[in-house]
Amino acid sequence: MSEPTTRLKIRRKVYLPLLLGGALVFSAFCLFIGNMPGGTLPDLASPGSGVCLFDRNDRLVTRLNGDENRLPLQLDKISSNMQEAMIAAEDHRFYSHHGIDLVGAGRALCRDVKAGRAVEGASTITEQLVKTLYFKGEPRTFIQKCRELCLATVIDLRYSKKKILETYLNEVYFGNGAYGVARAAQIYFGKDASQLSVGESAYLAGLVKAPSYLSTSEHRRAAMDRRAEVLDSMAAYGLITEEQARAAGNQPPRFRADGGAPPFPYYVSYAMQLLKDSYKDSGVFNRGLRVYTNLDPAAEADAQRVLSSIVRKSPAGISQGALVSVAVSDGSVVALVGGVKDYWGHQFNRATNPHTAGSAFKPFVYLAGLNNRTLDVNATIDDSPVSIPLPGGGAYSPRDFDGQYLGPISIRKALALSRNICSVRVAQAAGISNVIATARSAGLTSKLDDNLSLALGSSAVSPLEMAGAYSTLARYGVSIEPRIFRRIEDASGNIIATFRPKSAQVFDCEPVAELVDGMQDVVNNGTGRAAQLPGRPVAGKTGTSDQSRDTWFVGFTPDLVTAVWCGNDENLPNPGTNVTGGTIAARCWHDYMSDYYRKHPEPVAAFMPPEHPLAPETDFSEEPLHPVVDTMASMFGGPSDQGHTDQRPGLFKRVLSHVIKWF
């Protein structure tokens, strides 16, 4: 055989396998590249996934992806210190490679081979971003890694380095529930991302290596060591000087004392709970929803601060609290705080879960008597010992907190001084079934005891329920269910649901006006004197359950209802003396409302008299909802009009329009 023929056969033996192998590799490449995501980065203004929550001023509060809490920021609103620290910590050749750092990968491979194990990673910022956005939770296989590398290259060619770094800083996890640098800056240091110092930036950038481990308080020393490494890297790569690195290293970070709770956590978590319950599945996070709430950030912040301060200064038996504020005009829930202390360790929402009502329930007892005319506001009632036979034998003999009996006293004084025996006598005369019906019409939905102990507030209700029911009194008998949401839009800004106040005239004005007048005596001369606001009208009621386990004050001005509860999660008796709703909760109510009116318009000078002439101006009808959120209508739209009789034709519109006119 000739030499050329032999050479040709050898070439065929060599090249044919290479060609076949190349074809197989190319086919495999086409297969997995065809199944890859599109390689687009989320737009900060209109994120395509997750839920964006907005406050009552249409300002973005947070964006949630599943349980991820983040607030996207443009790169120019993020400290340059933070940008440089992240580049030094994660990818110092970020601006010179095209998504894949071949030099870094080669160096890491050599070190891994030399060590006999994986000791150094080589993922660039772009690769980490790809993994976070598109391959989270995917198994770490060779094919998967190839897909990540390919997509990283595509993104690097498609987007600017500024956009990639911006997206990465908004997506990366820093531990402690902080997704994105905006939340990390707030949670760890209580400041905006634009204000981060060199040392703080190095600390946050260091957490990214192992966020779940380094973010915990018990591993703070390891996190500080990692910070030192980042500072050294920043100096070595010329991002800061040696002097700056030493100065930053010698200045310990000043961490937030409250454990770094996310913004308005109880309000946000409750809003998300309602959304999830409505959609019945986790698909709520895949729709790009824009949810506009009634949250008032200033009121919420004041509520958090005042409630924490009051609980901290209270006797040992008071270790938790809750506060809810509802606008009289339309039922908007402007503030909802469900606890104090570190949110991560106290996520139970006490604002939406029930506590024994105590005497805060008594207004509904008196209203039941006034409403069915078994009680005359000008009458007297006997505050003397009473023993009521029970069906199964024995007797019910209520007593008062002070152990005294005042004899015949006026109805107003009985309510103002929260006399237990008087409340039981009123409930007995009105009928306990009428008391329950009255409370239900006002807005209480919790289970209510069908016995005379209900007259003393033996049942448990939530602060949110209580604020809603008292708002019915503040509107002189017009019920509007408390509302968290205003509207919901899809990712394109199309409105798919609106939530307008759905109202019903559930009580005649006259008995409610008589009750409200008496409830002002509670504040002016009775057990709620600590809640007085100089120059402003206040009506309300204190509440203290057995052995001061629960203390309440629920009160309202002409424009705002606020319910305050203080107690403990173990439902233990309070060992302190003089621990009542009038000494703890009422003081909290006063401090919060005083702060509220420093930042909001003052209410009108007096509660509206029921005989004031009114003109119908506003119709609080509910707009049709998109079918996908049809179930939300029944949840948030308000109580049904069925079963309620308007005892004065046209009075509902006249009263409500007058309230709207004032506010």
TORNU-266022 format. One record per residue: x, y, z of N, C-alpha, C in turn; residue in three letters. Coordinates in steps of 0.1 Angstrom, whole numbers, plus 5000, padded with zeros to 4 digits. Layout:
% TORNU-266022
XYZXYZXYZALA ...
//
This chain:
% TORNU-266022
500949885000500050005000500950125000MET 500550224992501450344991501350425003SER 502350515005502450595017501250695018GLU 500850765007499750855008498450785012PRO 498250665007497050585011497050555026THR 498250515030498350485045498050605053THR 498650725049498450845056497050885057ARG 496250865046494850895045494050815055LEU 494350685056493650595065493950645079LYS 495150675082495450725096494650855099ILE 494650945089493851065092492451035094ARG 491850945086490450905089490250855103ARG 491250765107491050705120491150815131LYS 491950925128492051025138490951125138VAL 490651175126489651285124488251245126TYR 487951115121486551075122485951075136LEU 486751015146486251025160486151175164PRO 487051255160487051395164485751465159LEU 485451435146484251495140483051445147LEU 482951315149481751255156481651315170LEU 482751325177482751375190482351525190GLY 482851595180482451735179480951755176GLY 480451665168479051675164478151645176ALA 478651545184477851505196477951625206LEU 479151685208479251795217478351915213VAL 478351945199477552045194476052015196PHE 475651895194474251855195473851875210SER 474751825219474351835233474251985237ALA 475252065232475252205234473852275230PHE 473452235218472252285212471052245221CYS 471152125226470052065234469852145247LEU 470952165254470752235267470652385265PHE 471252445255471152585252469752615248ILE 469052525241467652545237466752545249GLY 467052485260466252475272466552585282ASN 467452675279467852775288466852885289MET 466852965300466053085301466453185290PRO 465653285289465853385279467053475281GLY 467553485293468753565296468453715297GLY 467253745303466953885305466953915320THR 467454035323467454085337466254155341LEU 465754145353464554215357464654365357PRO 463554435353463554575353463154625367ASP 463954715373463654765386462354825388LEU 461954905377460654975378459454885377ALA 459554775369458454685367458954545367SER 459254495379459754355380458754255375PRO 459254155368458254065361457853955371GLY 458353945382457953835391457953895405SER 457353815414457253865428456053955430GLY 455854005442454854095445455454225450VAL 454954335444455454475449454354535457CYS 454654565470453754625479454054775480LEU 452954855479453055005479452255055491PHE 452655175496451955225508450755315502ASP 450155385511448955465508449355585499ARG 450655625498451155725490451755675477ASN 451455555474451955485462453455475461ASP 454055475472455555455473455855305476ARG 456855255469457155115470457755085484LEU 457154985491457554945504458554835503VAL 458154735495459054615494458654535482THR 459454445477459154355467459454215472ARG 458454125472458553995478458553885467LEU 459553805467459653685459459553565468ASN 458453495469458253395479458353465493GLY 459353415500459553475514460653575513ASP 461053625502462253715500461753855501GLU 462353935510461954075512463054165507ASN 462754235496463754325490463154455486ARG 464054555484463654685478464654725468LEU 464354705455465254735444465754885444PRO 467054905441467555035440468355055427LEU 468355175422469255205411470755205416GLN 471655175407473055165411473555295417LEU 473155415412473655545416473055575430ASP 472155495436471655515449472255415459LYS 473255345454474055255463475455305464ILE 475855315477477255365480478255305471SER 479155395466480355345458481255255466SER 481255275479481955185488481455045487ASN 480155035487479454905486479754835473MET 479754915462480054855449481454805449GLN 482454885454483854845453484054725463GLU 483454725474483654615484483154485478ALA 482054485471481454365465482354315454MET 482854405446483754365435485054305440ILE 485654365451486854315457486554175463ALA 485454155469485154025476484753915467ALA 484153945456483553845448484153825434GLU 484653935428485053935414485854055410ASP 487154055414487954185412488254205397HIS 488054105388488254135374486954155367ARG 485854195375484554215369484454295357PHE 485254405356485154495345486054455333TYR 486854355334487654315323487354185317SER 486454105323486053975316484653985310HIS 484253885303482953885296482053785302HIS 481853795315480953705322481653585327GLY 482753535321483453415326484953465328ILE 485453435340486853475343487753355341ASP 488353345329489153225326490453225334LEU 491053345337492253355345491953305359VAL 490853355365490453315378490153165379GLY 489453115369489052975368490352885368ALA 491352925360492552845359493352845372GLY 493352965379494052975392493352885402ARG 492052895402491252815412491452665410ALA 491452625397491652485394493052435399LEU 494052515397495452475401495452465416CYS 494852555424494852545438494052425443ARG 492952395436492152285440492852155438ASP 493552145427494352025424495452005434VAL 496152115437497252115446496752075460LYS 495552115464495052085477494351955478ALA 494051895466493351775466491851785469GLY 491351905470489951925472489552065468ARG 488252095468487852235464488052335475ALA 489052425472489352525482489052665478VAL 488752685465488552815460487552805448GLU 486552895449485552905438486053005428GLY 485352995416485753085405484653155399ALA 483453155405482253205399482353365399SER 482053415388482053565386480753615392THR 480653745393479453815397478353775388ILE 478653775375477653745365477153605366THR 478053505368477653375370476853355382GLU 477153415393476353405405474953465403GLN 474953575396473653635393472753545384LEU 473353475374472653375366472153265375VAL 472953215384472553105392471353155401LYS 471453275407470353325415469053345408THR 469153395396467953435389467253315382LEU 468053225377467553115368467752975372TYR 468752945381469052805384469052785399PHE 468352865407468352845421467752705425LYS 468552635433468052495437468352385427GLY 468952415415469252315405470452235410GLU 470552105407471652025411472952075404PRO 474052055411475352105406475951995397ARG 475651995384476251905375477051975365THR 477851895357478651955347477852025336PHE 476751965332475852025322475252155327ILE 474852145340474352265346475352385347GLN 476552355350477552455350477852515336LYS 477752425326477952475312476852575309CYS 475652535313474452625310474652765317ARG 475152765329475352885336476452975329GLU 477552905325478552975318478153045305LEU 477352965298476853015285475953135287CYS 475053125297474053225299474753355305LEU 475753325313476553445318477153525307ALA 477653455297478253515285477253595277THR 476053535276474953605269474553735276VAL 474453725289474053845297475153955296ILE 476353905297477454005296477454085283ASP 477154005272477154075259475854165257LEU 474854125264473554195262473454315271ARG 474054315283473854425292475154495296TYR 475054615301476254685305476754625319SER 477954655322478454615335477654675347LYS 477254805344476554875354475254805357LYS 474554765347473254695349473454565356LYS 474454485352474754355359475054375373ILE 475854475377476254495391475054545398LEU 474254635392473054685399472054565402GLU 471854475393470954365395471454275406THR 472754245405473354155415473254215429TYR 473454335431473354395444471954405449LEU 470954395440469554395444469054255446ASN 469754155442469254015442470053935453GLU 471253965456472153875464471553875478VAL 471753755485471253735499472353765509TYR 472053845519472953885529472753825543PHE 471753725543471453665556470453755564GLY 469853695574468853765583467653815575ASN 467253735564466153775556466353895547GLY 467653935546467954055538468354015524ALA 467454045514467654015500467954155494TYR 469154175488469454305482470154395492GLY 470954485487471754565496470854675503VAL 469754715497468954815504468354755517ALA 467854635517467354575529468554535539ARG 469654495533470754465542471254585550ALA 471354705543471754825550470854865561ALA 469554845559468554875569468554775580GLN 468654645577468554545587469754545596ILE 470954555591472154545599472554685605TYR 472354795598472854915603471855025604PHE 470555005600469555105601469755225593GLY 470355215581470555325572470355295558LYS 470255395549470155375535471355325529ASP 471255245517472355185511473355295506ALA 472855415503473655525498474655575509SER 474355545522475155595533476155495539GLN 476355385532477255285538478655325537LEU 479355315549480755345549481655235543SER 482955255543483855155538483755025547VAL 483855045560483854925569482454855568GLY 481354925568480054865567479854785554GLU 480354845543480354785530481154655530SER 482354665536483154545536482454435544ALA 481854465555481154375563480054305555TYR 479154385548478054325541478654235529LEU 479654285522480154205511480754075516ALA 481354075528481853955533480853855537GLY 479653895540478553795544478153715532LEU 478253755520477753685508478453555506VAL 479653535512480353405510479553295517LYS 478953325529478253225536477153295545ALA 476153355538475153445545474453375557PRO 474053255556473253195567474153165579SER 475453145577476353125588476853255594TYR 477353335585478053465590477053565596LEU 475853555592474853665596474353645610SER 474553525616474053495630474953565640THR 474353605652475153675662476253585668SER 476053455669477053365674478253355666GLU 478153395653479353385644479753525639HIS 479453625648479853765645481353775644ARG 482153705652483653705651484153665637ARG 483553555632483953505619483553605608ALA 482453675610482053775600482953895600ALA 483453925612484454035613485754005607MET 486153875609487453825602487253835587ASP 486053795582485853805568485853955563ARG 485354045571485354185568486854235566ARG 487754185575489154225574489754175561ALA 489354055557489854005544489354085532GLU 488054135533487554215522488254355522VAL 488554405533489254535534490654525528LEU 491354415531492654385526492654375510ASP 491554305505491454285491491154425484SER 490354505490490054635485491354725483MET 492154715494493454785493494354725483ALA 494454585482495354525473494954545458ALA 493654565456493254585442493154735439TYR 493654825448493654965445492355035446GLY 491354975452490055035454489955135465LEU 490855115475491055205486492555205490ILE 492955305498494355305502494555215514THR 495855195517496155115529495655185542GLU 495855325541495355395553493855385555GLU 493155395544491655375545491255245550GLN 491955135546491655005550491954995565ALA 493055045570493355045584492355115593ARG 491955235588491055315595489655245596ALA 489255185585487955115585488054995594ALA 489154925594489354805602489354835617GLY 489754955621489854995635488555055640ASN 487555065631486255125635485155015635GLN 484754965647483754855647482454905642PRO 481754825634480454865629479454885640PRO 478554975639477454995648476154935643ARG 475854815649474754735644473454785651PHE 472354765643471054795649470754715662ARG 470154775672469954705684468654615684ALA 467854635674466554565674466554435666ASP 467754395662467854265655467654285640GLY 467454405635467254425621466054375615GLY 464854405620463554365615463354425601ALA 462754355592462354415579461354535581PRO 461154615571460254735573458854685575PRO 458154745585456754725587456354575586PHE 457054485594456954345591455554285593PRO 454854335604453554275607452554315596TYR 452554445592451654485582451854415569TYR 453154405565453554335552453154185553VAL 453454125564453153975565451653955565SER 450954035571449454015571448854045557TYR 449354145550448954165536449254045527ALA 450453995529450753875521449953755524MET 449653735537448753625541447453635535GLN 446853755534445553775528445653745513LEU 446753785506446953755492447053605490LEU 447853545497448053395496446753325498LYS 445953365508444653295511443653315499ASP 443753435493442853455482443253375469SER 444553365466444953295454444953145457TYR 445053105469444952965473446152885469LYS 447252945463448452875460449552975459ASP 450752925457451953005457452153085444SER 451153065435451253135422451153285423GLY 450853335435450753485437452053545434VAL 453153475436454553535434454953535419PHE 454153465411454553445397453853545388ASN 453053635393452153715385452653855383ARG 453753895390454254035390453254135395GLY 452454095405451454185411451954305417LEU 451254415415451554545422450354575431ARG 450654565444449554565454449654705462VAL 448654775461448554915467447754905480TYR 448454925491447854915505447455045510THR 446855045522446555165530447555195541ASN 448755135540449755155550450255305550LEU 450255355562450755495564452155475571ASP 453255495563454555465569454855545582PRO 454455665582454755755594454055695606ALA 452755665604451955615615452455475620ALA 452855395610453355255614454655275622GLU 455555355617456855375624456555425638ALA 455655525640455355575653454755465662ASP 453955385656453255275664454355175669ALA 455255145660456355045664457155105676GLN 457555235674458455295684457755315698ARG 456555365697455755395710455455265717VAL 454955165710454555035716455754975722LEU 456954975715458154915721458554985734SER 458455115733458855195745457955175757SER 456655165755455755145766455955005772ILE 456054905763456254765768457554755776VAL 458654815771459954815778459854875792ARG 459054975794458955045807457854975816LYS 457154885811456054825819456454715829SER 455654685838455954575848456254445840PRO 456954345847457454225841456354145834ALA 455154155838454054075832453654125819GLY 454054245815453754305802454954295793ILE 454954195784456154175776455854185761SER 454654205758454254215744453154315742GLN 452854355729451854445727451454445712GLY 450354515709449854525695449054655694ALA 449054705682448354835679447854835665LEU 446554875664445954885650445255015650VAL 445455095638444755215636443855205623SER 442655245624441755245613441155385610VAL 441155425598440555555594439055545595ALA 438455645602436955655603436355675590VAL 436955755581436255785568435955675559SER 436955575558436755465549437255335553ASP 437555315566437955185571439355145567GLY 440255235562441555205559442355165571SER 443155055570444055015581445355095578VAL 445655195586446755275583447955235591VAL 447755155602448855105610448454975616ALA 449354875616449154745622450454685627LEU 450654695640451854635646451454525655VAL 452054405652451654285659452554235670GLY 453554315674454554275684455654365686GLY 456454345696457654425699458854325700VAL 460054385702461254315703461654255689LYS 462654165689463254115676462154045668ASP 461854095656460754035648461053885645TYR 462353855642462653715639462353615650TRP 462353655662462053565673460653585678GLY 459853685672458553715677457553745665HIS 457553645656456753675644455253655645GLN 454753595656453353575659452653715659PHE 451653725651450953865649449853875659ASN 450153955670449153975680448054075677ARG 448254145666447254245661446154165654ALA 446354055649445353985641444853855648THR 445453825660445053705668444353755681ASN 443453675686442553715697443253715711PRO 442753805719443053815733441853845741HIS 441753805754440553835762440253985762THR 439054015759438654155757438554235770ALA 438154175781437954245793436854355791GLY 436954465798435954565798435854645785SER 436854625776436754695763435554645755ALA 434954535759433754475753432554555757PHE 432554615769431354665775430554765766LYS 431154855758430354935749429254865742PRO 429554745737428554675729427354615738PHE 427654595751426654565761425654675763VAL 426254795765425454915767424654955754TYR 425354935743424654965730423454875728LEU 423654745732422454655730421254695738ALA 421554745750420454795759419854925753GLY 420655015748420155145743419455115730LEU 419955025722419354995709417954935709ASN 417754845719416354785720415554855731ASN 416054965736415255055745415054985759ARG 415854885762415754825776416554915786THR 417355005780418155095788417955235784LEU 417755315794417555465792418755535797ASP 419355615788420555685791420455775803VAL 419255815807419155905818418855825831ASN 418755695830418355615842419555585851ALA 419255535862420255495872420255335872THR 421355285876421555135877422155105891ILE 421754995896422154965910423554885910ASP 424554955915425854885917425954835931ASP 425254715933425254645946425354495943SER 425754425953425954275951424754205944PRO 425054115935424054045927424553895926VAL 423553805927423853665926422853605916SER 423353565905422453515894422553365893ILE 421353295895421353145894421853095880PRO 422652995880423052935868422252805865LEU 422052775852421152665848421652525854PRO 422852505856423352375861423452375876GLY 423052485883423152495897424252595900GLY 424252645913425152745917424752885913GLY 425652985914425253115911426453195905ALA 426153295898427153385892427153515900TYR 428253545906428253665915429453755911SER 429353845901430453925897430854025907PRO 432154065906432654175915433454275907ARG 433754385914434554485907436054475911ASP 436854545904438254545906438654595920PHE 437954695924438254755937437554695949ASP 436654595946435954525957434854605964GLY 434554725958433554815964432254815956GLN 431154865963429854885956429455025958TYR 428955085947428655235948427155255949LEU 426355155949424855175950424355225937GLY 423155295938422555355925423455455919PRO 423855435907424655535899424055555885ILE 424455665879423955685865424555595855SER 423955575844424455485833425855545829ILE 425955675827427155735823428255705832ARG 428055715845429055685855429455545856LYS 428455455854428755315854429655275842ALA 429455335831430355315819431655375821LEU 431655505826432955575828433855505838ALA 433255445848434055385859434155235856LEU 433555185845433655045841433254945853SER 432054975858431554895869431054755864ARG 431554645869431254515863429754475866ASN 429354495878427954455882426954525873ILE 427154655871426254735862426254675848CYS 427354635843427454575830426654445829SER 426754365839426054235840424554265841VAL 424154365848422754395849422154435836ARG 422954525829422454565816422354455806VAL 423354365806423354245797422154155800ALA 421854135813420754055817419454115812GLN 419254245813418054315809417954315793ALA 419054335786419054345772418854205765ALA 419454105772419453965767420753935760GLY 421453835765422753805760422753775745ILE 421653725739421653705725421653845718SER 420953945723421054075717422354135718ASN 423054115729424454165731425354105720VAL 425253975718426053905707425753965693ILE 424453975691423954035678424554175676ALA 424554255686425054385685426554385682THR 427254305689428754295686428954245672ALA 428254155668428354105654428054215644ARG 427054285646426654395636427754505636SER 428354525648429454625648430654585641ALA 430954445640432054405633432954295640GLY 432554255652433254145658432954005652LEU 433953925649433653805642434153685650THR 434853705661435353595669434253525677SER 434553405682433553335690433253415703LYS 431953435706431553505717430753415727LEU 431153415740430453335750429053365751ASP 428153265751426753275752426353275766ASP 426853355775426553365789426853505794ASN 426453525806426553665812427953705814LEU 428953615815430353655816430853735804SER 430053725793430453805781430353955784LEU 429453985793429254125797430554185803ALA 431454105808432654155813433854125804LEU 433554085792434554065782435353935783GLY 434653825786435253695788435753635775SER 435253685764435653625751436953695745SER 437553625736438853685730438553735717ALA 439053855714438953915701440253985697VAL 440454005684441754065680441754215680SER 442854285682442854425681442354475667PRO 442554405656442054445643440554445643LEU 439954335649438454335650437954445659GLU 438654465670438154565679438154705673MET 439254735666439354865659438254885649ALA 437954775642436854785632435554805638GLY 435254735649433954745656433754885662ALA 434854935668434755075674434555175663TYR 435155145651434955245640433455255636SER 432755145638431255155636430655255645THR 431155255658430655355667431055495663LEU 432255515659432755645655431955705643ALA 431455615635430555655623429155665627ARG 428755655639427355655644426555555637TYR 427055425637426255315633426555265619GLY 427455325612427855285598428955185599VAL 428755065594429854965595430554955581SER 431954965582432854945571433954855575ILE 434054735569435054645573436454705571GLU 437354685581438754735579439454685566PRO 440154775559440654735546442154755546ARG 442854655541444354655540444654705526ILE 443854665515444254695501443354805496PHE 443954875486443154975478442954925464ARG 444054875457443854815444445054715441ARG 444854635431445854545427445954555412ILE 447254565407447554575393448354455389GLU 448354425376449254315371450554375367ASP 451454305362452854345359452854465349ALA 451854475341451754575331451054705335SER 450654705348449954815353448454815351GLY 447854705346446454695344445754665357ASN 444754745360443954715373443154595372ILE 443354495381442654375381441654365393ILE 441854455403440954455414441054585421ALA 439854635426439854755434439054715447THR 439354785458438754755471438254885477PHE 437054915475436455035480435555005492ARG 435355095501434555065513433155025510PRO 432854905515431454855514430754875527LYS 429754955528429255005541427754965543SER 427354965555425954935559425655015571ALA 424455065572423955135584423355025593GLN 424154985603423754875611423054915624VAL 423155035628422555085640421855225637PHE 420855255645420255385644421255485650ASP 421255605646422255705650422055735665CYS 420855755670420555805683421155725694GLU 420955595695421655515706423155515705PRO 423655515693425155525691425655655696VAL 424955765693425355895697425355905713ALA 424355845719424255845734425455765739GLU 425755655733426955575738428255645736LEU 428455705725429755785722429855895732VAL 428755965735428856075745429256015758ASP 428755905762429155835775430655795774GLY 431055745763432455695762433455815762MET 433055935760433856055762434056075777GLN 433056035785433256045800434355955805ASP 434455835798435455735802436855805801VAL 437055885791438355955790438456085798VAL 437356155799437456285806437456265821ASN 436656165826436456155840436556015846ASN 436855915837436755775842438055705841GLY 438055585837439255495838440255525827THR 439855595817440755625806441355765805GLY 441455825817441955965817443355975811ARG 444155875811445555875806445555895791ALA 444355875784444355885770443856025765ALA 443756115774443256255770444256315760GLN 443656385750444456465741443956605742LEU 444856695748444356835750443856905738PRO 442656955739442057025728441356945717GLY 441356805719440856715709439856625716ARG 438756595709437756505715438156365714PRO 437956285724438356145725437256065732VAL 436855955726435955865732436655725732ALA 436455645742437055515743436655435755GLY 437355325756437055235767438355155771LYS 438555145784439655065789439254915790THR 440154825791439854685793440954615801GLY 440554535811441554455818440954325821THR 441654215817441154085819441554035833SER 441053915836441353855850442853855853ASP 443253905864444553915869445553995860GLN 444954085852445654175844446454095833SER 445953985829446653915818446653995805ARG 445554065803445354145791444954285795ASP 445554385789445154525791444854585778THR 443854665778443354725765443054875767TRP 443254955756442455075755442155085740PHE 440855105737440355125723439755265724VAL 440155355716439655485716439655545702GLY 438855655700438855725687438555875689PHE 439155935679438856075676437856085665THR 437356195660436456195649437056135636PRO 438356115635438956065622439755945623ASP 440055895635440955775636440555695649LEU 440455565646440255465657441555385659VAL 441955375672443155295675442955205686THR 443255075684443154975695444554935699ALA 444754935713446054895718445754785728VAL 446554675726446554565736447954545741TRP 448154515754449454485760449254365770CYS 450154275770450054155778451254075777GLY 451153935777452253845774451753725766ASN 452653655760452253545751451953425759ASP 452353415771452053295779450753295786GLU 450053415785448753435792448853415807ASN 449953465813450253445827449653565835LEU 449253545847448853665855449953765857PRO 449553885858450553995860450754015875ASN 452054005879452354025893452354165898PRO 452354265888452554405892451254455898GLY 451354575904450154635910449654745901THR 448354765901447754875893448154865878ASN 448154735873448454715859447054695852VAL 446554805846445254805840445354865826THR 444254855819444154925806444355075807GLY 443855125818443955265820445355315823GLY 446255225828447555275832448655235821THR 448355135814449355085804448955115790ILE 447855055785447355065771446955215768ALA 446255275778445755415775446955505774ALA 448055485782449155575780449855555766ARG 449955425762450455395749449555465738CYS 448255455739447355515730447555665729TRP 447755725741447955875741449255915734HIS 450355845737451655875731451655855716ASP 451055745712450955725697450155825690TYR 448955855695448055945689448656095689MET 449356125700449956255700450956275689SER 451756165687452756165676452056165662ASP 450956095661450156085649449756225644TYR 449256305654448656435650449756545649TYR 450956515652452056605649452356595634ARG 452056485627452356465613451156465604LYS 449956465610448756455602447756575606HIS 446856605597445856715600445056685613PRO 444756785620443956765632442556725629GLU 441956645637440556615635439656735637PRO 438356725634437356825636437256845651VAL 436656955655436656995669435756915678ALA 434756845672433856765680433256655672ALA 432756555680432056445673430756495667PHE 430356435655429256485648427956455655MET 427056555658425756535663424856465653PRO 424056365657423256285648422256375641PRO 421756485648420656555642421156655631GLU 422456665629422956765620422456735606HIS 421956835598421456815585422556765575PRO 422256665568423256605559422656605544LEU 423556605535423256585521423956475515ALA 423256385507423956265501424956315491PRO 426256275492427256325483428156205477GLU 428356105486429256005482428655865482THR 428855785472428455645471429555555473ASP 429555475484430655385487430355245481PHE 430055245468429855115462431155045458SER 431154915457432354845453432354815438GLU 433554845432433654825418433754675415GLU 433354625402433454485399434954445399PRO 435154325402436554265403436854175392LEU 438054165388438554065378438253925384HIS 437853835375437553705380438653635388PRO 439953665385441053595392441053625407VAL 440553745410440553785425439153795430VAL 438253725424436853735428436653705443ASP 437453605447437253565461437753675470THR 438553765466439053865474437953965478MET 436953975469435954075471435154045484ALA 434853915486434153875498435053885510SER 436353875508437253885520437554025524MET 437654115515438054255518436954355515PHE 435954315508435054425503434154485514GLY 433954405525433254465536432054375539GLY 431354405550430154325554429054335545PRO 428254225544427054225535425954315540SER 425254375531424054455535422954375540ASP 422954245537421854155540421654145555GLN 420454145559420154125573420154245581GLY 420554365575420554495583419354575578HIS 418654635587417554715584417854865587THR 417754945577417955085580416655145586ASP 416855185599415655225606415255365602GLN 416155445595415755575590416155575576ARG 415155565567415455565553416255685548PRO 417355655541418255765536419255805546GLY 419155765559420055815569421455775567LEU 421655655562422955595559423755695550PHE 423255725539423955815529424155945535LYS 423155995543423356135548424456135559ARG 424456035568425456035578426856015572VAL 426955915563428255885557428856005549LEU 427956065541428456175533428956295542SER 428256305554428756415563430156385569HIS 430256255572431556205577432656235567VAL 432356195554433356215543433656365541ILE 432556445543432756595541433656655551LYS 433556605564434456655574435856615572TRP 436056485567437456435566438056455552PHE 
//
